[in-house]
Amino acid sequence: MKTVLKLVIAVTLLNAVVRGADAAWNYYQIKDAAQQTLVFGASSTSAQLHAQILSMAVTLKVPLKPEDLRVRRQAGRTTAEGSYTQAIEFFPNYVYPVSFSFAVDAVSVGGSGEYDEAPARRER
């Protein structure tokens, strides 16, 4: 009987680790996809980059909402910030919400020069 109880506990813990690792893996994949989108999207507009990142989130089954993702471009620097909460069932019938957030940026040397915000003026 002791052995059966130990096996049940081990399987339950292994289940929690696998589900947590899967959510973490998806987080790192969407973060990497956002970074790659910014790096290789120098000629794309902010709206196009936003749509591409959201498309990758759908593909990866990450619950990233459009209002939780912000893509900005100023001078040659493009930044993307996103956050989402994913419900993970660590133990049977026990769902725990885990919050993830990321911020990535890329610098473009020969980009379009598009600004989302007006550049700051230097005072003389």
NURO-922688 format. One record per residue (C-alpha): residue number from 1; chain; x, y, z. Coordinates in Angstrom, 3 decimals, always signed. Layout:
# NURO-922688
{NUM, "A", {X, Y, Z}};
...
This chain:
# NURO-922688
{1, "A", {+0.000, +0.000, +0.000}};
{2, "A", {+2.899, +2.340, +0.748}};
{3, "A", {+4.355, +1.773, -2.686}};
{4, "A", {+1.050, +2.606, -4.394}};
{5, "A", {+0.790, +5.859, -2.422}};
{6, "A", {+4.358, +6.794, -3.378}};
{7, "A", {+3.605, +6.088, -7.023}};
{8, "A", {+0.466, +8.229, -6.939}};
{9, "A", {+2.410, +11.125, -5.402}};
{10, "A", {+5.239, +10.723, -7.921}};
{11, "A", {+2.845, +10.672, -10.884}};
{12, "A", {+0.987, +13.719, -9.532}};
{13, "A", {+4.221, +15.683, -9.128}};
{14, "A", {+5.465, +14.609, -12.541}};
{15, "A", {+2.171, +15.788, -14.060}};
{16, "A", {+2.563, +19.214, -12.417}};
{17, "A", {+6.141, +19.561, -13.633}};
{18, "A", {+5.242, +18.612, -17.203}};
{19, "A", {+2.314, +21.045, -17.366}};
{20, "A", {+4.395, +23.870, -15.876}};
{21, "A", {+7.281, +23.149, -18.243}};
{22, "A", {+4.900, +23.160, -21.227}};
{23, "A", {+3.612, +26.625, -20.279}};
{24, "A", {+7.172, +27.888, -19.777}};
{25, "A", {+8.218, +26.433, -23.136}};
{26, "A", {+5.359, +28.248, -24.886}};
{27, "A", {+6.358, +31.485, -23.135}};
{28, "A", {+9.930, +31.236, -24.383}};
{29, "A", {+8.731, +30.360, -27.870}};
{30, "A", {+6.440, +33.429, -28.132}};
{31, "A", {+9.174, +35.645, -26.697}};
{32, "A", {+11.659, +34.320, -29.254}};
{33, "A", {+9.116, +34.657, -32.070}};
{34, "A", {+8.473, +38.285, -31.082}};
{35, "A", {+12.217, +38.982, -31.056}};
{36, "A", {+12.682, +37.394, -34.490}};
{37, "A", {+9.702, +39.317, -35.865}};
{38, "A", {+11.235, +42.603, -34.744}};
{39, "A", {+14.720, +41.758, -35.983}};
{40, "A", {+13.591, +40.709, -39.449}};
{41, "A", {+10.698, +43.179, -39.738}};
{42, "A", {+12.686, +46.371, -40.248}};
{43, "A", {+10.567, +47.376, -43.248}};
{44, "A", {+7.235, +46.464, -41.623}};
{45, "A", {+4.960, +48.906, -39.846}};
{46, "A", {+4.159, +48.611, -36.155}};
{47, "A", {+0.669, +47.379, -36.997}};
{48, "A", {+2.077, +44.645, -39.222}};
{49, "A", {+4.534, +43.557, -36.523}};
{50, "A", {+1.688, +43.531, -33.976}};
{51, "A", {-0.392, +41.300, -36.256}};
{52, "A", {+2.526, +38.939, -36.919}};
{53, "A", {+3.248, +38.480, -33.206}};
{54, "A", {-0.432, +37.820, -32.488}};
{55, "A", {-0.492, +35.313, -35.342}};
{56, "A", {+2.431, +33.463, -33.784}};
{57, "A", {+0.636, +33.510, -30.411}};
{58, "A", {-2.380, +31.823, -31.991}};
{59, "A", {-0.129, +29.246, -33.647}};
{60, "A", {+1.597, +28.509, -30.320}};
{61, "A", {-1.752, +28.490, -28.449}};
{62, "A", {-0.634, +31.312, -26.162}};
{63, "A", {-3.573, +33.357, -24.766}};
{64, "A", {-2.097, +36.741, -25.768}};
{65, "A", {-4.822, +39.309, -26.431}};
{66, "A", {-4.355, +42.211, -28.864}};
{67, "A", {-4.811, +44.763, -26.093}};
{68, "A", {-2.068, +43.082, -24.025}};
{69, "A", {+0.568, +43.509, -26.740}};
{70, "A", {+2.213, +46.836, -27.503}};
{71, "A", {+4.605, +47.386, -30.401}};
{72, "A", {+6.359, +50.750, -30.687}};
{73, "A", {+8.881, +52.103, -33.133}};
{74, "A", {+10.940, +55.203, -32.507}};
{75, "A", {+14.058, +56.223, -34.425}};
{76, "A", {+15.727, +52.909, -35.314}};
{77, "A", {+14.517, +51.028, -32.261}};
{78, "A", {+11.447, +48.816, -32.208}};
{79, "A", {+10.089, +47.402, -28.957}};
{80, "A", {+7.359, +44.882, -28.205}};
{81, "A", {+5.884, +44.333, -24.757}};
{82, "A", {+3.307, +41.702, -23.996}};
{83, "A", {+1.704, +40.018, -21.029}};
{84, "A", {-0.831, +37.283, -20.548}};
{85, "A", {-2.216, +34.971, -17.903}};
{86, "A", {-2.457, +31.270, -18.599}};
{87, "A", {-4.501, +28.847, -16.537}};
{88, "A", {-2.418, +25.766, -15.784}};
{89, "A", {-3.879, +22.626, -14.242}};
{90, "A", {-0.960, +21.569, -12.053}};
{91, "A", {-3.028, +19.016, -10.154}};
{92, "A", {-6.247, +17.339, -11.290}};
{93, "A", {-9.175, +19.758, -10.961}};
{94, "A", {-6.887, +22.507, -9.603}};
{95, "A", {-6.298, +25.320, -12.085}};
{96, "A", {-3.753, +27.951, -11.132}};
{97, "A", {-3.410, +31.186, -13.155}};
{98, "A", {+0.205, +32.008, -14.022}};
{99, "A", {+1.162, +35.432, -15.379}};
{100, "A", {+3.810, +35.793, -18.068}};
{101, "A", {+5.245, +38.990, -19.534}};
{102, "A", {+7.988, +39.781, -21.992}};
{103, "A", {+9.725, +42.789, -23.480}};
{104, "A", {+11.933, +42.524, -26.546}};
{105, "A", {+13.564, +45.113, -28.742}};
{106, "A", {+15.542, +45.398, -31.935}};
{107, "A", {+17.626, +48.127, -33.501}};
{108, "A", {+17.398, +48.779, -37.226}};
{109, "A", {+20.219, +50.575, -38.993}};
{110, "A", {+18.553, +51.101, -42.359}};
{111, "A", {+14.889, +51.013, -41.379}};
{112, "A", {+12.040, +53.096, -42.702}};
{113, "A", {+12.486, +55.762, -40.029}};
{114, "A", {+8.858, +55.362, -38.968}};
{115, "A", {+7.936, +56.878, -35.617}};
{116, "A", {+5.001, +55.859, -33.488}};
{117, "A", {+5.608, +58.870, -31.305}};
{118, "A", {+7.050, +62.235, -32.229}};
{119, "A", {+10.802, +62.332, -31.614}};
{120, "A", {+11.911, +64.451, -28.702}};
{121, "A", {+13.282, +67.840, -29.744}};
{122, "A", {+16.588, +68.972, -28.430}};
{123, "A", {+16.605, +72.389, -26.895}};
{124, "A", {+19.464, +74.733, -27.658}};
